[in-house]
């Protein structure tokens, strides 16, 4: 969160990816950094037990949103 907020403050688009388990923590951290409106890309939780192909499928689902945020 810190890096994403920092770079956004510098005018550099970011796409911070988090899993659903960390939405509340990410919002709290963004608020503490003075960026309550900072948006993240949220993917399904958990990630750790997924196979390589399942992680790729998860990344494929998030790809368009990540690309949109980085090229806005």
PDB file of N, H, CA, C and O in Angstrom:
ATOM      1  N   UNK A   1       0.811  -1.173   0.000  1.00  0.00           N
ATOM      2  CA  UNK A   1       0.000   0.000   0.000  1.00  0.00           C
ATOM      3  C   UNK A   1       0.867   1.254   0.000  1.00  0.00           C
ATOM      4  O   UNK A   1       0.614   2.197  -0.750  1.00  0.00           O
ATOM      5  N   UNK A   2       1.881   1.254   0.842  1.00  0.00           N
ATOM      6  H   UNK A   2       2.086   0.488   1.451  1.00  0.00           H
ATOM      7  CA  UNK A   2       2.725   2.444   0.940  1.00  0.00           C
ATOM      8  C   UNK A   2       3.318   2.812  -0.414  1.00  0.00           C
ATOM      9  O   UNK A   2       3.268   3.974  -0.818  1.00  0.00           O
ATOM     10  N   UNK A   3       3.876   1.838  -1.112  1.00  0.00           N
ATOM     11  H   UNK A   3       3.916   0.894  -0.784  1.00  0.00           H
ATOM     12  CA  UNK A   3       4.489   2.126  -2.417  1.00  0.00           C
ATOM     13  C   UNK A   3       3.449   2.620  -3.420  1.00  0.00           C
ATOM     14  O   UNK A   3       3.695   3.584  -4.146  1.00  0.00           O
ATOM     15  N   UNK A   4       2.291   1.966  -3.463  1.00  0.00           N
ATOM     16  H   UNK A   4       2.091   1.184  -2.873  1.00  0.00           H
ATOM     17  CA  UNK A   4       1.251   2.381  -4.393  1.00  0.00           C
ATOM     18  C   UNK A   4       0.812   3.815  -4.142  1.00  0.00           C
ATOM     19  O   UNK A   4       0.704   4.608  -5.077  1.00  0.00           O
ATOM     20  N   UNK A   5       0.560   4.145  -2.888  1.00  0.00           N
ATOM     21  H   UNK A   5       0.647   3.500  -2.129  1.00  0.00           H
ATOM     22  CA  UNK A   5       0.148   5.509  -2.540  1.00  0.00           C
ATOM     23  C   UNK A   5       1.270   6.494  -2.871  1.00  0.00           C
ATOM     24  O   UNK A   5       1.010   7.567  -3.416  1.00  0.00           O
ATOM     25  N   UNK A   6       2.510   6.137  -2.546  1.00  0.00           N
ATOM     26  H   UNK A   6       2.721   5.265  -2.103  1.00  0.00           H
ATOM     27  CA  UNK A   6       3.637   7.014  -2.837  1.00  0.00           C
ATOM     28  C   UNK A   6       3.727   7.320  -4.332  1.00  0.00           C
ATOM     29  O   UNK A   6       3.824   8.482  -4.728  1.00  0.00           O
ATOM     30  N   UNK A   7       3.695   6.281  -5.156  1.00  0.00           N
ATOM     31  H   UNK A   7       3.616   5.337  -4.835  1.00  0.00           H
ATOM     32  CA  UNK A   7       3.828   6.499  -6.595  1.00  0.00           C
ATOM     33  C   UNK A   7       2.634   7.257  -7.169  1.00  0.00           C
ATOM     34  O   UNK A   7       2.810   8.115  -8.035  1.00  0.00           O
ATOM     35  N   UNK A   8       1.443   6.959  -6.707  1.00  0.00           N
ATOM     36  H   UNK A   8       1.301   6.263  -6.004  1.00  0.00           H
ATOM     37  CA  UNK A   8       0.269   7.714  -7.158  1.00  0.00           C
ATOM     38  C   UNK A   8       0.421   9.191  -6.803  1.00  0.00           C
ATOM     39  O   UNK A   8       0.082  10.062  -7.603  1.00  0.00           O
ATOM     40  N   UNK A   9       0.931   9.472  -5.606  1.00  0.00           N
ATOM     41  H   UNK A   9       1.206   8.764  -4.956  1.00  0.00           H
ATOM     42  CA  UNK A   9       1.165  10.860  -5.206  1.00  0.00           C
ATOM     43  C   UNK A   9       2.171  11.545  -6.121  1.00  0.00           C
ATOM     44  O   UNK A   9       2.128  12.764  -6.281  1.00  0.00           O
ATOM     45  N   UNK A  10       3.074  10.778  -6.723  1.00  0.00           N
ATOM     46  H   UNK A  10       3.108   9.787  -6.593  1.00  0.00           H
ATOM     47  CA  UNK A  10       4.069  11.310  -7.651  1.00  0.00           C
ATOM     48  C   UNK A  10       3.539  11.366  -9.087  1.00  0.00           C
ATOM     49  O   UNK A  10       4.264  11.759 -10.001  1.00  0.00           O
ATOM     50  N   UNK A  11       2.282  10.975  -9.286  1.00  0.00           N
ATOM     51  H   UNK A  11       1.694  10.655  -8.544  1.00  0.00           H
ATOM     52  CA  UNK A  11       1.674  10.999 -10.609  1.00  0.00           C
ATOM     53  C   UNK A  11       1.962   9.759 -11.439  1.00  0.00           C
ATOM     54  O   UNK A  11       1.736   9.753 -12.649  1.00  0.00           O
ATOM     55  N   UNK A  12       2.460   8.709 -10.797  1.00  0.00           N
ATOM     56  H   UNK A  12       2.644   8.713  -9.814  1.00  0.00           H
ATOM     57  CA  UNK A  12       2.762   7.459 -11.496  1.00  0.00           C
ATOM     58  C   UNK A  12       1.641   6.466 -11.213  1.00  0.00           C
ATOM     59  O   UNK A  12       1.439   6.086 -10.060  1.00  0.00           O
ATOM     60  N   UNK A  13       0.905   6.035 -12.244  1.00  0.00           N
ATOM     61  H   UNK A  13       1.070   6.344 -13.180  1.00  0.00           H
ATOM     62  CA  UNK A  13      -0.192   5.092 -12.023  1.00  0.00           C
ATOM     63  C   UNK A  13       0.295   3.766 -11.433  1.00  0.00           C
ATOM     64  O   UNK A  13       1.369   3.271 -11.774  1.00  0.00           O
ATOM     65  N   UNK A  14      -0.514   3.214 -10.553  1.00  0.00           N
ATOM     66  H   UNK A  14      -1.387   3.616 -10.275  1.00  0.00           H
ATOM     67  CA  UNK A  14      -0.188   1.938  -9.927  1.00  0.00           C
ATOM     68  C   UNK A  14      -1.371   0.989  -9.993  1.00  0.00           C
ATOM     69  O   UNK A  14      -2.502   1.394 -10.260  1.00  0.00           O
ATOM     70  N   UNK A  15      -1.087  -0.271  -9.746  1.00  0.00           N
ATOM     71  H   UNK A  15      -0.168  -0.599  -9.529  1.00  0.00           H
ATOM     72  CA  UNK A  15      -2.126  -1.294  -9.646  1.00  0.00           C
ATOM     73  C   UNK A  15      -1.723  -2.233  -8.514  1.00  0.00           C
ATOM     74  O   UNK A  15      -1.113  -3.276  -8.754  1.00  0.00           O
ATOM     75  N   UNK A  16      -2.059  -1.867  -7.300  1.00  0.00           N
ATOM     76  H   UNK A  16      -2.554  -1.021  -7.105  1.00  0.00           H
ATOM     77  CA  UNK A  16      -1.754  -2.699  -6.147  1.00  0.00           C
ATOM     78  C   UNK A  16      -2.765  -3.834  -6.100  1.00  0.00           C
ATOM     79  O   UNK A  16      -3.972  -3.598  -6.047  1.00  0.00           O
ATOM     80  N   UNK A  17      -2.270  -5.062  -6.119  1.00  0.00           N
ATOM     81  H   UNK A  17      -1.289  -5.253  -6.162  1.00  0.00           H
ATOM     82  CA  UNK A  17      -3.127  -6.240  -6.140  1.00  0.00           C
ATOM     83  C   UNK A  17      -3.142  -6.865  -4.747  1.00  0.00           C
ATOM     84  O   UNK A  17      -2.095  -7.144  -4.163  1.00  0.00           O
ATOM     85  N   UNK A  18      -4.350  -7.078  -4.232  1.00  0.00           N
ATOM     86  H   UNK A  18      -5.200  -6.851  -4.707  1.00  0.00           H
ATOM     87  CA  UNK A  18      -4.514  -7.718  -2.922  1.00  0.00           C
ATOM     88  C   UNK A  18      -5.568  -8.805  -3.060  1.00  0.00           C
ATOM     89  O   UNK A  18      -6.336  -8.823  -4.022  1.00  0.00           O
ATOM     90  N   UNK A  19      -5.598  -9.708  -2.093  1.00  0.00           N
ATOM     91  H   UNK A  19      -4.974  -9.694  -1.311  1.00  0.00           H
ATOM     92  CA  UNK A  19      -6.665 -10.706  -2.083  1.00  0.00           C
ATOM     93  C   UNK A  19      -7.786 -10.225  -1.167  1.00  0.00           C
ATOM     94  O   UNK A  19      -7.590  -9.328  -0.348  1.00  0.00           O
ATOM     95  N   UNK A  20      -8.949 -10.826  -1.313  1.00  0.00           N
ATOM     96  H   UNK A  20      -9.108 -11.555  -1.978  1.00  0.00           H
ATOM     97  CA  UNK A  20     -10.135 -10.398  -0.577  1.00  0.00           C
ATOM     98  C   UNK A  20      -9.917 -10.380   0.937  1.00  0.00           C
ATOM     99  O   UNK A  20     -10.554  -9.596   1.640  1.00  0.00           O
ATOM    100  N   UNK A  21      -9.050 -11.211   1.431  1.00  0.00           N
ATOM    101  H   UNK A  21      -8.533 -11.848   0.860  1.00  0.00           H
ATOM    102  CA  UNK A  21      -8.775 -11.275   2.866  1.00  0.00           C
ATOM    103  C   UNK A  21      -8.192  -9.969   3.398  1.00  0.00           C
ATOM    104  O   UNK A  21      -8.307  -9.688   4.591  1.00  0.00           O
ATOM    105  N   UNK A  22      -7.573  -9.172   2.541  1.00  0.00           N
ATOM    106  H   UNK A  22      -7.480  -9.401   1.572  1.00  0.00           H
ATOM    107  CA  UNK A  22      -6.840  -7.998   2.997  1.00  0.00           C
ATOM    108  C   UNK A  22      -7.496  -6.669   2.630  1.00  0.00           C
ATOM    109  O   UNK A  22      -6.858  -5.621   2.727  1.00  0.00           O
ATOM    110  N   UNK A  23      -8.756  -6.699   2.212  1.00  0.00           N
ATOM    111  H   UNK A  23      -9.275  -7.551   2.134  1.00  0.00           H
ATOM    112  CA  UNK A  23      -9.442  -5.466   1.813  1.00  0.00           C
ATOM    113  C   UNK A  23      -9.537  -4.476   2.981  1.00  0.00           C
ATOM    114  O   UNK A  23      -9.218  -3.298   2.821  1.00  0.00           O
ATOM    115  N   UNK A  24      -9.965  -4.942   4.135  1.00  0.00           N
ATOM    116  H   UNK A  24     -10.224  -5.899   4.265  1.00  0.00           H
ATOM    117  CA  UNK A  24     -10.090  -4.033   5.294  1.00  0.00           C
ATOM    118  C   UNK A  24      -8.739  -3.454   5.694  1.00  0.00           C
ATOM    119  O   UNK A  24      -8.625  -2.258   5.963  1.00  0.00           O
ATOM    120  N   UNK A  25      -7.730  -4.292   5.730  1.00  0.00           N
ATOM    121  H   UNK A  25      -7.823  -5.264   5.511  1.00  0.00           H
ATOM    122  CA  UNK A  25      -6.394  -3.827   6.111  1.00  0.00           C
ATOM    123  C   UNK A  25      -5.862  -2.823   5.098  1.00  0.00           C
ATOM    124  O   UNK A  25      -5.235  -1.834   5.477  1.00  0.00           O
ATOM    125  N   UNK A  26      -6.104  -3.065   3.820  1.00  0.00           N
ATOM    126  H   UNK A  26      -6.614  -3.869   3.512  1.00  0.00           H
ATOM    127  CA  UNK A  26      -5.638  -2.147   2.785  1.00  0.00           C
ATOM    128  C   UNK A  26      -6.332  -0.798   2.900  1.00  0.00           C
ATOM    129  O   UNK A  26      -5.692   0.245   2.765  1.00  0.00           O
ATOM    130  N   UNK A  27      -7.642  -0.813   3.149  1.00  0.00           N
ATOM    131  H   UNK A  27      -8.162  -1.660   3.258  1.00  0.00           H
ATOM    132  CA  UNK A  27      -8.373   0.447   3.319  1.00  0.00           C
ATOM    133  C   UNK A  27      -7.851   1.220   4.523  1.00  0.00           C
ATOM    134  O   UNK A  27      -7.681   2.438   4.466  1.00  0.00           O
ATOM    135  N   UNK A  28      -7.598   0.500   5.613  1.00  0.00           N
ATOM    136  H   UNK A  28      -7.736  -0.490   5.660  1.00  0.00           H
ATOM    137  CA  UNK A  28      -7.091   1.156   6.824  1.00  0.00           C
ATOM    138  C   UNK A  28      -5.712   1.765   6.567  1.00  0.00           C
ATOM    139  O   UNK A  28      -5.438   2.895   6.971  1.00  0.00           O
ATOM    140  N   UNK A  29      -4.856   1.009   5.896  1.00  0.00           N
ATOM    141  H   UNK A  29      -5.079   0.091   5.568  1.00  0.00           H
ATOM    142  CA  UNK A  29      -3.505   1.517   5.613  1.00  0.00           C
ATOM    143  C   UNK A  29      -3.569   2.727   4.684  1.00  0.00           C
ATOM    144  O   UNK A  29      -2.876   3.719   4.908  1.00  0.00           O
ATOM    145  N   UNK A  30      -4.397   2.648   3.645  1.00  0.00           N
ATOM    146  H   UNK A  30      -4.960   1.842   3.463  1.00  0.00           H
ATOM    147  CA  UNK A  30      -4.528   3.784   2.722  1.00  0.00           C
ATOM    148  C   UNK A  30      -5.022   5.010   3.475  1.00  0.00           C
ATOM    149  O   UNK A  30      -4.517   6.113   3.264  1.00  0.00           O
ATOM    150  N   UNK A  31      -5.995   4.827   4.342  1.00  0.00           N
ATOM    151  H   UNK A  31      -6.405   3.931   4.513  1.00  0.00           H
ATOM    152  CA  UNK A  31      -6.494   5.943   5.142  1.00  0.00           C
ATOM    153  C   UNK A  31      -5.423   6.537   6.028  1.00  0.00           C
ATOM    154  O   UNK A  31      -5.317   7.758   6.149  1.00  0.00           O
ATOM    155  N   UNK A  32      -4.626   5.682   6.648  1.00  0.00           N
ATOM    156  H   UNK A  32      -4.712   4.690   6.549  1.00  0.00           H
ATOM    157  CA  UNK A  32      -3.546   6.151   7.512  1.00  0.00           C
ATOM    158  C   UNK A  32      -2.490   6.919   6.722  1.00  0.00           C
ATOM    159  O   UNK A  32      -1.793   7.774   7.270  1.00  0.00           O
ATOM    160  N   UNK A  33      -2.378   6.611   5.441  1.00  0.00           N
ATOM    161  H   UNK A  33      -2.944   5.916   4.996  1.00  0.00           H
ATOM    162  CA  UNK A  33      -1.417   7.298   4.575  1.00  0.00           C
ATOM    163  C   UNK A  33      -2.013   8.548   3.924  1.00  0.00           C
ATOM    164  O   UNK A  33      -1.370   9.201   3.102  1.00  0.00           O
ATOM    165  N   UNK A  34      -3.256   8.870   4.308  1.00  0.00           N
ATOM    166  H   UNK A  34      -3.778   8.340   4.976  1.00  0.00           H
ATOM    167  CA  UNK A  34      -3.906  10.052   3.767  1.00  0.00           C
ATOM    168  C   UNK A  34      -4.487   9.855   2.382  1.00  0.00           C
ATOM    169  O   UNK A  34      -4.703  10.824   1.653  1.00  0.00           O
ATOM    170  N   UNK A  35      -4.745   8.600   2.011  1.00  0.00           N
ATOM    171  H   UNK A  35      -4.570   7.813   2.604  1.00  0.00           H
ATOM    172  CA  UNK A  35      -5.254   8.292   0.676  1.00  0.00           C
ATOM    173  C   UNK A  35      -6.470   7.368   0.778  1.00  0.00           C
ATOM    174  O   UNK A  35      -6.491   6.281   0.201  1.00  0.00           O
ATOM    175  N   UNK A  36      -7.473   7.818   1.518  1.00  0.00           N
ATOM    176  H   UNK A  36      -7.457   8.701   1.987  1.00  0.00           H
ATOM    177  CA  UNK A  36      -8.646   6.985   1.763  1.00  0.00           C
ATOM    178  C   UNK A  36      -9.339   6.530   0.483  1.00  0.00           C
ATOM    179  O   UNK A  36     -10.022   5.506   0.492  1.00  0.00           O
ATOM    180  N   UNK A  37      -9.182   7.257  -0.606  1.00  0.00           N
ATOM    181  H   UNK A  37      -8.627   8.089  -0.613  1.00  0.00           H
ATOM    182  CA  UNK A  37      -9.827   6.902  -1.871  1.00  0.00           C
ATOM    183  C   UNK A  37      -8.967   5.997  -2.754  1.00  0.00           C
ATOM    184  O   UNK A  37      -9.381   5.645  -3.859  1.00  0.00           O
ATOM    185  N   UNK A  38      -7.782   5.616  -2.286  1.00  0.00           N
ATOM    186  H   UNK A  38      -7.446   5.901  -1.388  1.00  0.00           H
ATOM    187  CA  UNK A  38      -6.890   4.775  -3.084  1.00  0.00           C
ATOM    188  C   UNK A  38      -7.569   3.442  -3.378  1.00  0.00           C
ATOM    189  O   UNK A  38      -8.082   2.783  -2.473  1.00  0.00           O
ATOM    190  N   UNK A  39      -7.568   3.054  -4.639  1.00  0.00           N
ATOM    191  H   UNK A  39      -7.152   3.589  -5.374  1.00  0.00           H
ATOM    192  CA  UNK A  39      -8.235   1.833  -5.073  1.00  0.00           C
ATOM    193  C   UNK A  39      -7.226   0.721  -5.348  1.00  0.00           C
ATOM    194  O   UNK A  39      -6.155   0.965  -5.903  1.00  0.00           O
ATOM    195  N   UNK A  40      -7.576  -0.489  -4.958  1.00  0.00           N
ATOM    196  H   UNK A  40      -8.447  -0.687  -4.507  1.00  0.00           H
ATOM    197  CA  UNK A  40      -6.740  -1.659  -5.211  1.00  0.00           C
ATOM    198  C   UNK A  40      -7.439  -2.576  -6.210  1.00  0.00           C
ATOM    199  O   UNK A  40      -8.633  -2.435  -6.474  1.00  0.00           O
ATOM    200  N   UNK A  41      -6.683  -3.507  -6.756  1.00  0.00           N
ATOM    201  H   UNK A  41      -5.713  -3.623  -6.542  1.00  0.00           H
ATOM    202  CA  UNK A  41      -7.239  -4.576  -7.581  1.00  0.00           C
ATOM    203  C   UNK A  41      -7.377  -5.780  -6.654  1.00  0.00           C
ATOM    204  O   UNK A  41      -6.393  -6.228  -6.066  1.00  0.00           O
ATOM    205  N   UNK A  42      -8.587  -6.299  -6.523  1.00  0.00           N
ATOM    206  H   UNK A  42      -9.387  -5.934  -7.000  1.00  0.00           H
ATOM    207  CA  UNK A  42      -8.849  -7.368  -5.563  1.00  0.00           C
ATOM    208  C   UNK A  42      -9.074  -8.685  -6.302  1.00  0.00           C
ATOM    209  O   UNK A  42      -9.873  -8.773  -7.234  1.00  0.00           O
ATOM    210  N   UNK A  43      -8.337  -9.713  -5.851  1.00  0.00           N
ATOM    211  H   UNK A  43      -7.687  -9.642  -5.094  1.00  0.00           H
ATOM    212  CA  UNK A  43      -8.489 -11.059  -6.397  1.00  0.00           C
ATOM    213  C   UNK A  43      -8.954 -11.990  -5.284  1.00  0.00           C
ATOM    214  O   UNK A  43      -8.891 -11.642  -4.104  1.00  0.00           O
ATOM    215  N   UNK A  44      -9.416 -13.158  -5.662  1.00  0.00           N
ATOM    216  H   UNK A  44      -9.467 -13.441  -6.620  1.00  0.00           H
ATOM    217  CA  UNK A  44      -9.941 -14.127  -4.696  1.00  0.00           C
ATOM    218  C   UNK A  44      -8.844 -14.610  -3.744  1.00  0.00           C
ATOM    219  O   UNK A  44      -7.671 -14.698  -4.108  1.00  0.00           O
ATOM    220  N   UNK A  45      -9.255 -14.914  -2.535  1.00  0.00           N
ATOM    221  H   UNK A  45     -10.208 -14.843  -2.240  1.00  0.00           H
ATOM    222  CA  UNK A  45      -8.382 -15.464  -1.498  1.00  0.00           C
ATOM    223  C   UNK A  45      -8.836 -16.892  -1.231  1.00  0.00           C
ATOM    224  O   UNK A  45     -10.036 -17.157  -1.309  1.00  0.00           O
ATOM    225  N   UNK A  46      -7.971 -17.794  -0.932  1.00  0.00           N
ATOM    226  H   UNK A  46      -6.996 -17.579  -0.869  1.00  0.00           H
ATOM    227  CA  UNK A  46      -6.524 -17.697  -0.778  1.00  0.00           C
ATOM    228  C   UNK A  46      -5.794 -17.920  -2.102  1.00  0.00           C
ATOM    229  O   UNK A  46      -6.353 -18.452  -3.061  1.00  0.00           O
ATOM    230  N   UNK A  47      -4.550 -17.504  -2.124  1.00  0.00           N
ATOM    231  H   UNK A  47      -4.096 -17.072  -1.345  1.00  0.00           H
ATOM    232  CA  UNK A  47      -3.721 -17.678  -3.314  1.00  0.00           C
ATOM    233  C   UNK A  47      -2.698 -18.791  -3.111  1.00  0.00           C
ATOM    234  O   UNK A  47      -2.406 -19.550  -4.035  1.00  0.00           O
ATOM    235  N   UNK A  48      -2.161 -18.884  -1.912  1.00  0.00           N
ATOM    236  H   UNK A  48      -2.398 -18.268  -1.161  1.00  0.00           H
ATOM    237  CA  UNK A  48      -1.056 -19.789  -1.619  1.00  0.00           C
ATOM    238  C   UNK A  48      -1.279 -21.238  -2.062  1.00  0.00           C
ATOM    239  O   UNK A  48      -0.350 -21.841  -2.601  1.00  0.00           O
ATOM    240  N   UNK A  49      -2.474 -21.832  -1.860  1.00  0.00           N
ATOM    241  H   UNK A  49      -3.228 -21.343  -1.422  1.00  0.00           H
ATOM    242  CA  UNK A  49      -2.610 -23.240  -2.235  1.00  0.00           C
ATOM    243  C   UNK A  49      -2.905 -23.479  -3.727  1.00  0.00           C
ATOM    244  O   UNK A  49      -3.040 -24.627  -4.150  1.00  0.00           O
ATOM    245  N   UNK A  50      -3.002 -22.429  -4.504  1.00  0.00           N
ATOM    246  H   UNK A  50      -2.893 -21.497  -4.160  1.00  0.00           H
ATOM    247  CA  UNK A  50      -3.364 -22.588  -5.912  1.00  0.00           C
ATOM    248  C   UNK A  50      -2.228 -23.189  -6.729  1.00  0.00           C
ATOM    249  O   UNK A  50      -1.051 -23.006  -6.422  1.00  0.00           O
ATOM    250  N   UNK A  51      -2.607 -23.901  -7.763  1.00  0.00           N
ATOM    251  H   UNK A  51      -3.564 -24.050  -8.012  1.00  0.00           H
ATOM    252  CA  UNK A  51      -1.613 -24.406  -8.704  1.00  0.00           C
ATOM    253  C   UNK A  51      -1.151 -23.264  -9.598  1.00  0.00           C
ATOM    254  O   UNK A  51      -1.747 -22.187  -9.607  1.00  0.00           O
ATOM    255  N   UNK A  52      -0.102 -23.506 -10.336  1.00  0.00           N
ATOM    256  H   UNK A  52       0.382 -24.381 -10.329  1.00  0.00           H
ATOM    257  CA  UNK A  52       0.409 -22.492 -11.267  1.00  0.00           C
ATOM    258  C   UNK A  52      -0.684 -22.091 -12.269  1.00  0.00           C
ATOM    259  O   UNK A  52      -0.858 -20.907 -12.556  1.00  0.00           O
ATOM    260  N   UNK A  53      -1.406 -23.063 -12.791  1.00  0.00           N
ATOM    261  H   UNK A  53      -1.265 -24.025 -12.558  1.00  0.00           H
ATOM    262  CA  UNK A  53      -2.469 -22.761 -13.756  1.00  0.00           C
ATOM    263  C   UNK A  53      -3.600 -21.959 -13.117  1.00  0.00           C
ATOM    264  O   UNK A  53      -4.172 -21.077 -13.757  1.00  0.00           O
ATOM    265  N   UNK A  54      -3.925 -22.259 -11.866  1.00  0.00           N
ATOM    266  H   UNK A  54      -3.461 -22.976 -11.347  1.00  0.00           H
ATOM    267  CA  UNK A  54      -4.970 -21.504 -11.171  1.00  0.00           C
ATOM    268  C   UNK A  54      -4.537 -20.060 -10.912  1.00  0.00           C
ATOM    269  O   UNK A  54      -5.347 -19.138 -11.005  1.00  0.00           O
ATOM    270  N   UNK A  55      -3.270 -19.871 -10.589  1.00  0.00           N
ATOM    271  H   UNK A  55      -2.612 -20.621 -10.514  1.00  0.00           H
ATOM    272  CA  UNK A  55      -2.756 -18.508 -10.394  1.00  0.00           C
ATOM    273  C   UNK A  55      -2.791 -17.748 -11.714  1.00  0.00           C
ATOM    274  O   UNK A  55      -3.145 -16.569 -11.743  1.00  0.00           O
ATOM    275  N   UNK A  56      -2.432 -18.407 -12.793  1.00  0.00           N
ATOM    276  H   UNK A  56      -2.145 -19.365 -12.769  1.00  0.00           H
ATOM    277  CA  UNK A  56      -2.504 -17.760 -14.111  1.00  0.00           C
ATOM    278  C   UNK A  56      -3.936 -17.358 -14.441  1.00  0.00           C
ATOM    279  O   UNK A  56      -4.166 -16.273 -14.975  1.00  0.00           O
ATOM    280  N   UNK A  57      -4.897 -18.219 -14.131  1.00  0.00           N
ATOM    281  H   UNK A  57      -4.710 -19.101 -13.698  1.00  0.00           H
ATOM    282  CA  UNK A  57      -6.305 -17.897 -14.385  1.00  0.00           C
ATOM    283  C   UNK A  57      -6.735 -16.686 -13.552  1.00  0.00           C
ATOM    284  O   UNK A  57      -7.467 -15.822 -14.036  1.00  0.00           O
ATOM    285  N   UNK A  58      -6.280 -16.628 -12.305  1.00  0.00           N
ATOM    286  H   UNK A  58      -5.685 -17.330 -11.912  1.00  0.00           H
ATOM    287  CA  UNK A  58      -6.578 -15.492 -11.446  1.00  0.00           C
ATOM    288  C   UNK A  58      -5.974 -14.214 -12.027  1.00  0.00           C
ATOM    289  O   UNK A  58      -6.622 -13.168 -12.053  1.00  0.00           O
ATOM    290  N   UNK A  59      -4.743 -14.308 -12.487  1.00  0.00           N
ATOM    291  H   UNK A  59      -4.216 -15.158 -12.466  1.00  0.00           H
ATOM    292  CA  UNK A  59      -4.075 -13.159 -13.101  1.00  0.00           C
ATOM    293  C   UNK A  59      -4.785 -12.735 -14.386  1.00  0.00           C
ATOM    294  O   UNK A  59      -4.935 -11.542 -14.653  1.00  0.00           O
ATOM    295  N   UNK A  60      -5.218 -13.705 -15.175  1.00  0.00           N
ATOM    296  H   UNK A  60      -5.097 -14.674 -14.959  1.00  0.00           H
ATOM    297  CA  UNK A  60      -5.953 -13.382 -16.405  1.00  0.00           C
ATOM    298  C   UNK A  60      -7.216 -12.592 -16.101  1.00  0.00           C
ATOM    299  O   UNK A  60      -7.556 -11.661 -16.831  1.00  0.00           O
ATOM    300  N   UNK A  61      -7.919 -12.957 -15.022  1.00  0.00           N
ATOM    301  H   UNK A  61      -7.643 -13.714 -14.429  1.00  0.00           H
ATOM    302  CA  UNK A  61      -9.141 -12.240 -14.640  1.00  0.00           C
ATOM    303  C   UNK A  61      -8.844 -10.793 -14.236  1.00  0.00           C
ATOM    304  O   UNK A  61      -9.646  -9.896 -14.498  1.00  0.00           O
ATOM    305  N   UNK A  62      -7.705 -10.570 -13.606  1.00  0.00           N
ATOM    306  H   UNK A  62      -7.053 -11.298 -13.393  1.00  0.00           H
ATOM    307  CA  UNK A  62      -7.357  -9.236 -13.110  1.00  0.00           C
ATOM    308  C   UNK A  62      -6.633  -8.390 -14.158  1.00  0.00           C
ATOM    309  O   UNK A  62      -6.497  -7.179 -13.982  1.00  0.00           O
ATOM    310  N   UNK A  63      -6.175  -9.001 -15.230  1.00  0.00           N
ATOM    311  H   UNK A  63      -6.285  -9.984 -15.373  1.00  0.00           H
ATOM    312  CA  UNK A  63      -5.305  -8.329 -16.195  1.00  0.00           C
ATOM    313  C   UNK A  63      -5.897  -7.040 -16.757  1.00  0.00           C
ATOM    314  O   UNK A  63      -5.219  -6.013 -16.777  1.00  0.00           O
ATOM    315  N   UNK A  64      -7.136  -7.075 -17.210  1.00  0.00           N
ATOM    316  H   UNK A  64      -7.686  -7.909 -17.195  1.00  0.00           H
ATOM    317  CA  UNK A  64      -7.741  -5.882 -17.824  1.00  0.00           C
ATOM    318  C   UNK A  64      -7.799  -4.711 -16.846  1.00  0.00           C
ATOM    319  O   UNK A  64      -7.535  -3.568 -17.220  1.00  0.00           O
ATOM    320  N   UNK A  65      -8.147  -5.003 -15.594  1.00  0.00           N
ATOM    321  H   UNK A  65      -8.361  -5.931 -15.291  1.00  0.00           H
ATOM    322  CA  UNK A  65      -8.214  -3.942 -14.593  1.00  0.00           C
ATOM    323  C   UNK A  65      -6.814  -3.391 -14.289  1.00  0.00           C
ATOM    324  O   UNK A  65      -6.646  -2.180 -14.144  1.00  0.00           O
ATOM    325  N   UNK A  66      -5.837  -4.250 -14.195  1.00  0.00           N
ATOM    326  H   UNK A  66      -5.974  -5.233 -14.313  1.00  0.00           H
ATOM    327  CA  UNK A  66      -4.462  -3.802 -13.955  1.00  0.00           C
ATOM    328  C   UNK A  66      -3.990  -2.933 -15.105  1.00  0.00           C
ATOM    329  O   UNK A  66      -3.428  -1.860 -14.888  1.00  0.00           O
ATOM    330  N   UNK A  67      -4.213  -3.390 -16.315  1.00  0.00           N
ATOM    331  H   UNK A  67      -4.669  -4.262 -16.492  1.00  0.00           H
ATOM    332  CA  UNK A  67      -3.807  -2.627 -17.493  1.00  0.00           C
ATOM    333  C   UNK A  67      -4.501  -1.264 -17.531  1.00  0.00           C
ATOM    334  O   UNK A  67      -3.868  -0.250 -17.823  1.00  0.00           O
ATOM    335  N   UNK A  68      -5.791  -1.245 -17.239  1.00  0.00           N
ATOM    336  H   UNK A  68      -6.306  -2.069 -17.002  1.00  0.00           H
ATOM    337  CA  UNK A  68      -6.543   0.013 -17.230  1.00  0.00           C
ATOM    338  C   UNK A  68      -5.948   1.000 -16.230  1.00  0.00           C
ATOM    339  O   UNK A  68      -5.805   2.185 -16.534  1.00  0.00           O
ATOM    340  N   UNK A  69      -5.607   0.523 -15.062  1.00  0.00           N
ATOM    341  H   UNK A  69      -5.722  -0.439 -14.815  1.00  0.00           H
ATOM    342  CA  UNK A  69      -5.061   1.419 -14.033  1.00  0.00           C
ATOM    343  C   UNK A  69      -3.676   1.939 -14.402  1.00  0.00           C
ATOM    344  O   UNK A  69      -3.338   3.082 -14.092  1.00  0.00           O
ATOM    345  N   UNK A  70      -2.877   1.108 -15.061  1.00  0.00           N
ATOM    346  H   UNK A  70      -3.151   0.179 -15.312  1.00  0.00           H
ATOM    347  CA  UNK A  70      -1.514   1.511 -15.388  1.00  0.00           C
ATOM    348  C   UNK A  70      -1.440   2.411 -16.611  1.00  0.00           C
ATOM    349  O   UNK A  70      -0.436   3.092 -16.821  1.00  0.00           O
ATOM    350  N   UNK A  71      -2.487   2.421 -17.415  1.00  0.00           N
ATOM    351  H   UNK A  71      -3.303   1.868 -17.245  1.00  0.00           H
ATOM    352  CA  UNK A  71      -2.452   3.190 -18.669  1.00  0.00           C
ATOM    353  C   UNK A  71      -3.456   4.337 -18.685  1.00  0.00           C
ATOM    354  O   UNK A  71      -3.696   4.930 -19.737  1.00  0.00           O
ATOM    355  N   UNK A  72      -4.036   4.654 -17.554  1.00  0.00           N
ATOM    356  H   UNK A  72      -3.841   4.173 -16.699  1.00  0.00           H
ATOM    357  CA  UNK A  72      -5.016   5.739 -17.515  1.00  0.00           C
ATOM    358  C   UNK A  72      -4.396   7.087 -17.665  1.00  0.00           C
ATOM    359  O   UNK A  72      -5.101   8.096 -17.651  1.00  0.00           O
TER     360      UNK A  72
END
